Amino acid sequence: MRASLAALALLLGGCYDVAALLGRHRPPFEADTADLSPPDTGGLDLAMSDAADLAVPVDLTVAPPFDGGGPDVMDATTDDAGGATDLSAPVDLAAAPDLPARGDGGAGPDLLPPPDLTPPGSVFTQALFAPAVDVRVGDVNGDGAADVVASMATAGTVVSLLGDGKGGFIPSGQSALPGPPGRLAPLGDFDHDGRLDLATINETNHAVYVAYSHGDGTFVGGQTYALASAPSAIEAADLDGDTFIDLVVTSAAGGTITVLMGAPGQKFSVQKAMSAGKSPTQLALGDLDGDGQLDVVASDFGPGAGNTGFLLCPGNGDGTFHSPTKVKGSLSVALALADLDADGKLDIVYTDATMAVVGALRNRGKLSFDAAVNSAAASIAPGALVVADLDLDGKLEAAVADRLASSVQAFHGTGKVTLTQSSIYPVGLTPVAVRAGQLDGASGIDLVTANAGASSLTLVFAPL
């Protein structure tokens, strides 16, 4: 029987973690289900084949509910004597009853996927060969489906997982960079060739790396732009309206913000660094004052009590910014701009690990903000943050990664600057980044986390 599906897992009544299966960098495989456990257990087990061996022993054990009331998580492990029945004998999938074929001329019947491979709340973890320190979502091979790009510092590479538009992903080749990549800027077409390129920072080498897309999920170029001090965060946007994307970088060590102006011919020009507070770390771009120009917001960890807050740098529309003013606020570890209350003005949204909250400062206009409104999080240490309309109800929601609890928590929007707790999902060990996108072509917005402690990415489909 010819193995033809890149990834197939049957998700019934909850979420099944198949990291142990898809972490094997082998040719594509197929799967089928049957009750292979002792009599009267009443459960469906999963048998899988790949192009190298037509049987993969799988031990399916059911864990308790993660939150005491949500869907169970099924953990698939191989031959670990975990107490459940292992499929120690080869399984002859060719002997199974024929299923309708896709009609692609294969030698044997192809397995049609069930109607919904990624029901809401399902979780899938894809193993990588090195810890992931950041992740971005975009169509990097031009097929119309969302792909995922991850940076792996210890490997000195980035890797793309190419999406099929239905929730399945296949790792593409690695792309080497001049040094270990760190945080990634949003993917963008830097050279106007219709392909999404990438930029990343390197704290050790005090540099920004830019690599250009081949159009197949790999990147080439590895241009290096030296900075005066170690970078902390990076964002990308067209600051001066010339249609070329520019880069903005904060440096906590140097107390500066640096702009790299995009130009024709795959070039960036590094501008003089601007002094900005004591220790600017997290970064966001948006039009805060409604003048049509992009402004900078950066979190600042100034020394001494009461000196933490947010730096506001109004944009001039030419790639330069006014000197920053400071709004007192929280010891934020993640930062985003979003119009939570739908009044046409961007609010500041953040996480504070010391207080275990997700907070927001309501934008009153003219670069003035109300006092912070905090929403309690069930997380131990809320960190990385993304804001999006996750359930497509017209209200913005938030998702927060907890690197200590190895989970991601979704928050419902209220139409105001407050958020309410919702579901918690287990992800890989030590999630350090979370992004949102429509990964399976279904309604609802999905999440992906970069897990530094587990060398993996975790996808959470339609968390709300």
C-alpha positions as CSV (number, residue, x, y, z in Angstrom):
1,M,0.0,0.0,0.0
2,R,1.6,3.3,-1.1
3,A,2.0,5.9,1.7
4,S,0.7,9.1,0.4
5,L,-0.6,11.5,3.1
6,A,1.9,13.9,4.6
7,A,0.3,13.8,8.0
8,L,-3.0,12.1,9.1
9,A,-4.3,11.8,12.6
10,L,-7.8,11.2,13.7
11,L,-9.0,13.6,16.4
12,L,-12.0,12.3,18.3
13,G,-13.7,14.2,21.1
14,G,-10.5,16.0,22.2
15,C,-6.9,16.7,21.2
16,Y,-4.4,14.1,20.4
17,D,-0.7,14.9,20.6
18,V,1.1,13.1,17.8
19,A,4.5,14.7,18.3
20,A,6.3,11.4,18.7
21,L,4.9,10.3,15.3
22,L,5.5,13.4,13.2
23,G,8.8,14.2,14.8
24,R,10.3,11.4,12.7
25,H,11.9,13.0,9.7
26,R,10.8,10.2,7.4
27,P,8.9,10.1,4.1
28,P,5.1,10.6,4.2
29,F,2.9,8.0,5.9
30,E,-0.7,6.9,6.2
31,A,-2.8,6.0,9.2
32,D,-5.9,4.0,10.1
33,T,-7.8,3.3,13.3
34,A,-9.1,0.2,15.0
35,D,-9.8,-1.1,18.5
36,L,-6.5,-2.8,19.1
37,S,-6.6,-2.7,22.9
38,P,-7.8,-5.5,25.2
39,P,-11.5,-6.3,25.0
40,D,-14.1,-3.9,26.4
41,T,-11.8,-0.9,26.5
42,G,-14.0,0.8,24.1
43,G,-11.3,3.1,22.5
44,L,-10.0,3.6,19.1
45,D,-6.2,3.0,18.6
46,L,-4.1,4.5,15.8
47,A,-1.9,2.4,13.4
48,M,0.5,4.2,11.1
49,S,2.7,3.3,8.1
50,D,5.4,5.2,6.3
51,A,7.4,4.7,3.2
52,A,10.2,2.9,5.0
53,D,8.3,0.4,7.1
54,L,4.7,-0.4,6.8
55,A,4.1,-0.6,10.6
56,V,5.0,1.8,13.4
57,P,4.5,0.4,16.9
58,V,2.4,3.0,18.8
59,D,1.4,2.9,22.4
60,L,-1.7,5.0,23.0
61,T,-2.3,6.1,26.6
62,V,-5.0,8.5,27.7
63,A,-3.9,11.3,30.2
64,P,-6.3,13.0,32.6
65,P,-8.0,16.2,31.5
66,F,-5.5,19.1,31.5
67,D,-7.8,21.6,33.2
68,G,-10.2,19.3,35.0
69,G,-13.0,19.9,32.6
70,G,-11.6,20.2,29.1
71,P,-10.8,17.7,26.4
72,D,-8.5,14.8,27.2
73,V,-5.0,14.7,25.7
74,M,-3.9,11.5,24.1
75,D,-0.2,10.9,24.2
76,A,1.3,8.7,21.5
77,T,4.6,7.1,22.4
78,T,6.6,4.3,20.9
79,D,7.4,1.1,22.7
80,D,7.7,2.6,26.1
81,A,6.0,-0.1,28.2
82,G,3.7,2.7,29.4
83,G,1.0,0.3,30.7
84,A,-1.2,0.3,27.6
85,T,-1.1,-2.2,24.8
86,D,1.8,-1.7,22.4
87,L,1.4,-2.6,18.8
88,S,4.5,-4.8,18.8
89,A,3.6,-6.8,15.8
90,P,3.6,-5.4,12.3
91,V,0.1,-4.3,11.1
92,D,-0.9,-5.2,7.6
93,L,-2.7,-2.0,6.5
94,A,-3.1,-3.4,3.0
95,A,-5.4,-6.1,4.4
96,A,-7.8,-3.5,5.7
97,P,-11.1,-2.9,3.9
98,D,-10.8,-0.7,0.9
99,L,-11.7,3.0,1.3
100,P,-12.6,5.3,-1.5
101,A,-9.6,6.3,-3.5
102,R,-8.6,9.9,-4.4
103,G,-8.3,8.8,-8.0
104,D,-4.6,9.7,-8.3
105,G,-3.5,6.5,-9.9
106,G,-2.0,4.9,-6.8
107,A,-1.4,1.2,-6.5
108,G,-3.6,0.9,-3.4
109,P,-6.6,2.6,-1.9
110,D,-5.8,6.0,-0.4
111,L,-7.2,7.0,2.9
112,L,-9.6,9.9,2.7
113,P,-9.2,12.3,5.6
114,P,-12.2,12.6,7.9
115,P,-14.4,15.7,7.4
116,D,-12.5,17.7,10.0
117,L,-8.9,16.9,10.8
118,T,-8.5,19.9,13.1
119,P,-11.7,20.3,15.2
120,P,-11.7,23.4,17.5
121,G,-9.4,23.2,20.4
122,S,-7.2,20.4,18.9
123,V,-3.5,20.5,19.6
124,F,-0.7,19.2,17.4
125,T,3.0,19.3,18.2
126,Q,5.7,19.1,15.5
127,A,9.2,18.2,16.7
128,L,12.2,20.1,15.4
129,F,15.9,19.3,15.5
130,A,16.8,22.3,17.7
131,P,15.1,24.7,20.1
132,A,12.8,27.2,18.5
133,V,13.2,30.8,19.7
134,D,10.6,32.5,17.5
135,V,8.0,31.7,14.9
136,R,6.1,33.7,12.1
137,V,3.2,32.8,9.9
138,G,3.0,33.6,6.1
139,D,2.7,32.0,2.7
140,V,6.4,31.5,1.9
141,N,6.0,29.2,-1.2
142,G,3.1,31.1,-2.9
143,D,0.6,28.3,-2.9
144,G,-2.1,30.2,-1.1
145,A,-1.8,28.3,2.2
146,A,-0.3,29.6,5.4
147,D,3.2,28.3,6.3
148,V,5.2,28.6,9.5
149,V,8.8,29.8,9.8
150,A,10.8,29.1,12.9
151,S,14.2,30.4,14.0
152,M,16.6,28.0,15.8
153,A,19.5,29.8,17.5
154,T,21.6,26.7,18.4
155,A,21.4,25.4,14.9
156,G,22.1,28.7,13.2
157,T,19.2,28.2,10.8
158,V,15.6,28.9,10.1
159,V,13.2,26.2,8.9
160,S,9.8,26.5,7.1
161,L,6.9,24.1,7.7
162,L,4.8,24.2,4.5
163,G,1.1,24.1,5.1
164,D,-1.4,22.3,2.9
165,G,-4.3,24.6,3.9
166,K,-6.0,21.8,5.8
167,G,-3.9,21.9,9.0
168,G,-1.1,19.6,7.7
169,F,2.5,20.8,7.6
170,I,5.7,19.4,6.0
171,P,9.2,20.7,7.0
172,S,11.1,22.1,4.2
173,G,14.9,22.5,4.0
174,Q,16.9,24.5,6.4
175,S,18.3,27.9,5.6
176,A,21.6,28.8,7.2
177,L,22.3,32.3,8.4
178,P,25.6,34.1,9.2
179,G,25.0,33.5,12.9
180,P,22.4,32.2,15.3
181,P,19.0,33.8,14.6
182,G,16.8,35.2,17.4
183,R,13.6,37.1,17.3
184,L,12.0,37.3,13.8
185,A,10.4,40.4,12.2
186,P,7.1,39.9,10.5
187,L,7.7,38.3,7.1
188,G,7.6,40.8,4.2
189,D,8.5,41.2,0.6
190,F,11.6,43.3,1.1
191,D,12.8,43.3,-2.6
192,H,9.4,43.5,-4.4
193,D,9.7,40.1,-6.1
194,G,6.4,38.8,-4.8
195,R,8.0,36.5,-2.2
196,L,8.1,36.8,1.6
197,D,11.6,37.4,3.0
198,L,12.8,37.4,6.6
199,A,14.8,39.4,9.0
200,T,16.1,38.4,12.4
201,I,18.3,39.7,15.2
202,N,21.4,38.3,16.8
203,E,22.2,39.5,20.3
204,T,25.7,38.1,20.6
205,N,27.0,39.5,17.3
206,H,25.0,42.8,17.6
207,A,23.5,42.3,14.2
208,V,20.4,42.1,12.0
209,Y,20.4,39.3,9.4
210,V,18.2,39.6,6.3
211,A,17.6,36.6,4.0
212,Y,15.6,36.5,0.8
213,S,13.1,33.9,-0.3
214,H,13.6,31.3,-3.0
215,G,9.9,30.8,-3.1
216,D,10.0,27.2,-1.9
217,G,10.2,27.8,1.8
218,T,14.0,28.3,1.9
219,F,15.9,31.6,2.1
220,V,19.3,32.8,0.8
221,G,21.4,35.9,1.2
222,G,22.3,36.1,4.8
223,Q,23.1,39.9,4.7
224,T,24.5,41.2,8.0
225,Y,23.9,44.7,9.3
226,A,26.0,45.7,12.3
227,L,24.4,47.5,15.2
228,A,26.1,49.5,18.0
229,S,24.7,47.3,20.8
230,A,22.9,44.0,21.3
231,P,19.4,44.1,19.8
232,S,16.3,43.1,21.9
233,A,13.3,43.1,19.5
234,I,12.6,43.8,15.8
235,E,9.6,44.9,13.8
236,A,9.0,45.6,10.1
237,A,6.8,48.2,8.3
238,D,7.0,50.9,5.6
239,L,7.8,54.0,7.7
240,D,8.2,56.5,4.9
241,G,5.7,55.5,2.3
242,D,8.2,54.5,-0.4
243,T,6.7,50.9,-0.6
244,F,9.9,49.4,0.7
245,I,9.7,47.7,4.1
246,D,11.9,49.2,6.8
247,L,13.1,47.6,10.1
248,V,13.0,48.9,13.6
249,V,15.2,47.5,16.4
250,T,15.3,48.1,20.1
251,S,18.4,47.6,22.3
252,A,17.9,47.2,26.0
253,A,21.7,47.1,26.5
254,G,22.3,50.3,24.6
255,G,19.1,52.2,25.5
256,T,18.4,52.9,21.9
257,I,16.1,52.4,18.9
258,T,17.6,51.9,15.5
259,V,15.9,52.1,12.1
260,L,17.1,50.2,9.0
261,M,15.6,51.9,5.9
262,G,14.7,49.6,3.0
263,A,15.8,50.4,-0.5
264,P,15.8,48.9,-4.0
265,G,18.4,46.2,-4.8
266,Q,18.0,44.1,-1.7
267,K,19.6,46.8,0.6
268,F,19.0,48.4,3.9
269,S,20.7,51.5,5.3
270,V,21.3,51.6,9.0
271,Q,20.3,55.0,10.5
272,K,21.8,56.6,13.6
273,A,20.5,55.0,16.8
274,M,18.1,57.2,18.8
275,S,18.3,57.3,22.6
276,A,15.2,55.8,24.1
277,G,14.7,55.5,27.9
278,K,16.9,53.3,30.1
279,S,16.3,49.8,28.7
280,P,13.8,49.5,25.8
281,T,12.9,45.9,25.2
282,Q,9.6,44.9,23.7
283,L,8.5,46.8,20.6
284,A,5.3,47.5,18.6
285,L,4.5,49.8,15.7
286,G,1.2,51.6,15.0
287,D,-0.5,54.9,14.4
288,L,-1.3,56.0,18.0
289,D,-2.3,59.6,17.4
290,G,-4.3,59.2,14.1
291,D,-2.0,61.4,12.0
292,G,-1.4,58.6,9.4
293,Q,2.2,58.0,10.5
294,L,3.5,54.9,12.2
295,D,4.7,55.5,15.8
296,V,6.9,53.3,18.1
297,V,5.9,51.9,21.5
298,A,8.6,50.2,23.5
299,S,8.5,48.8,27.0
300,D,11.2,50.3,29.3
301,F,12.7,48.6,32.3
302,G,14.2,51.7,34.0
303,P,16.1,51.2,37.2
304,G,14.4,52.2,40.5
305,A,10.9,52.0,41.8
306,G,8.2,53.4,39.5
307,N,10.4,53.8,36.5
308,T,9.0,50.9,34.4
309,G,6.5,51.8,31.7
310,F,6.1,52.5,28.0
311,L,8.1,54.7,25.6
312,L,6.0,56.6,23.0
313,C,7.9,57.8,19.9
314,P,5.7,59.6,17.4
315,G,6.7,59.1,13.8
316,N,7.6,61.8,11.4
317,G,6.7,59.8,8.3
318,D,10.3,59.7,7.0
319,G,11.7,56.9,9.1
320,T,12.6,59.2,12.0
321,F,10.8,59.7,15.3
322,H,10.3,62.3,17.9
323,S,12.1,61.9,21.2
324,P,10.2,59.5,23.4
325,T,7.8,60.4,26.2
326,K,7.1,57.9,28.9
327,V,3.8,56.5,30.2
328,K,4.1,54.8,33.5
329,G,3.0,51.2,33.5
330,S,3.7,47.6,34.2
331,L,6.9,45.5,34.1
332,S,5.7,44.2,30.7
333,V,7.4,41.1,29.2
334,A,5.3,41.2,26.0
335,L,3.6,44.1,24.1
336,A,1.0,44.6,21.3
337,L,-1.1,47.4,19.9
338,A,-4.8,46.7,19.3
339,D,-8.1,48.6,19.3
340,L,-9.7,46.5,22.0
341,D,-12.7,48.8,22.6
342,A,-13.3,49.5,18.8
343,D,-13.2,53.2,19.2
344,G,-10.8,53.7,16.3
345,K,-7.7,54.2,18.5
346,L,-4.9,51.6,19.2
347,D,-4.6,50.6,22.9
348,I,-1.5,49.2,24.5
349,V,-1.8,45.5,25.5
350,Y,0.8,43.8,27.6
351,T,1.6,40.8,29.9
352,D,3.2,41.2,33.3
353,A,4.8,38.0,34.6
354,T,5.4,39.4,38.1
355,M,1.7,40.2,38.6
356,A,0.4,37.3,36.4
357,V,-1.9,39.5,34.5
358,V,-2.8,40.6,30.9
359,G,-3.2,44.4,31.0
360,A,-4.2,47.2,28.7
361,L,-3.9,51.0,28.6
362,R,-6.9,52.6,26.8
363,N,-5.9,55.2,24.2
364,R,-7.7,58.5,24.8
365,G,-6.1,60.1,21.7
366,K,-3.4,62.7,21.3
367,L,-0.8,60.2,22.8
368,S,-2.6,60.1,26.2
369,F,-3.7,56.9,27.9
370,D,-5.9,55.9,30.8
371,A,-4.4,54.0,33.7
372,A,-3.7,50.3,33.2
373,V,-6.6,47.8,33.5
374,N,-5.4,44.4,34.4
375,S,-7.1,41.1,33.8
376,A,-6.0,38.2,35.9
377,A,-4.5,35.2,34.1
378,A,-4.6,31.6,35.3
379,S,-1.0,31.3,34.0
380,I,2.0,31.0,36.4
381,A,4.1,33.4,34.3
382,P,2.3,35.0,31.4
383,G,4.8,35.9,28.7
384,A,4.6,36.0,24.9
385,L,1.4,37.6,23.6
386,V,-0.7,37.9,20.4
387,V,-4.0,39.8,19.9
388,A,-6.4,38.8,17.2
389,D,-10.1,38.1,16.6
390,L,-9.7,34.5,17.4
391,D,-13.3,33.5,17.2
392,L,-14.3,35.9,14.4
393,D,-17.0,37.5,16.5
394,G,-15.9,41.1,15.8
395,K,-14.1,41.5,19.1
396,L,-10.4,41.2,19.7
397,E,-9.1,38.4,21.9
398,A,-5.7,37.6,23.3
399,A,-3.6,34.5,23.6
400,V,-0.7,34.3,26.1
401,A,2.1,31.7,26.4
402,D,3.3,30.6,29.8
403,R,6.9,29.4,29.6
404,L,6.8,28.0,33.1
405,A,3.5,26.1,32.9
406,S,4.2,25.1,29.2
407,S,0.7,26.2,28.2
408,V,-1.1,28.9,26.2
409,Q,-4.2,30.6,27.5
410,A,-6.9,32.2,25.4
411,F,-8.8,35.3,26.6
412,H,-12.2,36.4,25.3
413,G,-12.7,40.0,24.2
414,T,-15.4,42.1,25.9
415,G,-15.5,45.0,23.5
416,K,-13.7,47.0,26.2
417,V,-10.1,47.0,27.4
418,T,-10.8,44.1,29.8
419,L,-10.4,40.5,28.8
420,T,-11.9,37.3,30.4
421,Q,-10.2,34.0,31.0
422,S,-11.0,31.1,28.7
423,S,-9.4,27.8,27.7
424,I,-5.9,26.7,28.6
425,Y,-4.0,24.4,26.2
426,P,-0.9,22.3,26.9
427,V,2.0,23.1,24.5
428,G,5.6,22.1,24.2
429,L,8.1,22.8,27.0
430,T,9.0,26.5,27.5
431,P,6.9,28.4,24.9
432,V,8.7,31.6,24.1
433,A,6.6,33.0,21.2
434,V,3.0,32.7,20.1
435,R,1.6,33.8,16.7
436,A,-1.9,33.7,15.2
437,G,-3.1,32.8,11.7
438,Q,-5.6,30.8,9.7
439,L,-3.6,27.6,9.5
440,D,-6.2,25.0,8.4
441,G,-8.4,26.9,6.0
442,A,-11.4,26.6,8.4
443,S,-13.3,29.3,10.2
444,G,-11.5,30.7,13.2
445,I,-8.0,31.8,13.9
446,D,-5.4,29.3,15.0
447,L,-2.2,29.7,17.2
448,V,1.3,28.4,16.9
449,T,3.9,28.5,19.7
450,A,7.7,28.2,19.5
451,N,8.9,25.9,22.3
452,A,12.5,26.5,23.3
453,G,12.6,23.7,25.9
454,A,11.2,21.0,23.7
455,S,12.7,21.8,20.3
456,S,9.2,21.9,18.8
457,L,6.3,24.0,17.5
458,T,2.7,23.5,18.8
459,L,-0.4,24.4,16.8
460,V,-3.7,25.1,18.6
461,F,-6.6,25.1,16.2
462,A,-9.5,27.5,16.8
463,P,-8.8,27.9,20.5
464,L,-12.1,30.0,21.0
